[in-house]
Amino acid sequence: MRILAVSDVESRRYFEYYKPGSLDKFDLILSCGDLHPEYLEFLVTMAHCPLLYVHGNHDDRYDREPDGCVCIDDRLFVYRGLRIVGLGGSRRYRDGKYMYTERQMKGRLFRLGWRLRRSGGFDILLTHAPLHGLNDLDDLPHRGFNCFRRLLDRHRPAYFIHGHVHRNYGLQIPQRCRYGDTTVINAYEYCIIELPDPDAPVSKDGTSDKKWRSVQKAD
């Protein structure tokens, strides 16, 4: 399965300079927020695959939700066996529809708890904001959430995909890093992620013979 993760800035490669067929290779698109509805609609139309998204802190500007796309905020969404948890929004630094205090984000996690226990965990955490202390910034608008740490420690998902902290801020912000068993991806602009196919051979210990890996801006 090949996933295109996008966030914050419309990629010229997949929009202004789009070449017919260049999105056909993707099986799923994940958006971490702060992207115009028209862009998401373009991606889902040209790719012919589902597009799942969470809201960014600037998405209260939407006058409508993007057609053909699925919002998974506060949901556990399963696609071809892949369990994806969506938690959009950023730290509250002003009034805004998709801004939350640490306490409010904890409340959202609490309400998801029974679904996660029922499903036996999840594979991908899709958020707008990062984890506090991992690739976030010191200022309140770009500070991550502490409560994500407990979620990652408890369920150990394969991927944590977020946006919000732009990689062109001039700082050494990596696109990929690790937190325990989890690969953390800053999806600013775009990142391509490759997962085992659903029918990948399974070894005797129950794991896939193919390793999950992510590709940084490469086809």
Secondary structure, 3 states (H helix, E strand, C coil): CEEEEEECCCCCCCCCCCCCCCCCCCCEEEECCCCCHHHHHHHHHHHCCCEEECCCCCHHHCCCCCCCCEECECEEEEECCEEEEEECCEECCCCCCCEECHHHHHHHHHHHHHHHHHHCCCCEEEECCCECCCCCCCCHHHCCECHHHHHHHHHCCCEEEECCCCCCCCCCCCCEEEECCEEEEECCEEEEEECCCCCCCECCCCCECCCCEEECCCC
